[in-house]
């Protein structure tokens, strides 16, 4: 199996407005969805960057910090 690319990355950030300023305004990543005090989702090419407010997520079923990748399955040799 070969990892082809990162598809999704999930991070928790203390300040979503600051993250918006950095990732969108400075780096130019397009915003997919922004809900102040809750989350910010950005497009990075074919990938998605998911940013969550840890305080908002404390009492909820929220995904752990994670990473999703696209892979190729190499032919199996027996």
Helices and strands as residue ranges (DSSP letters): E 2-12, H 16-20, I 21-26, E 30-35, E 39-44, E 47-52, H 54-57, E 66-72
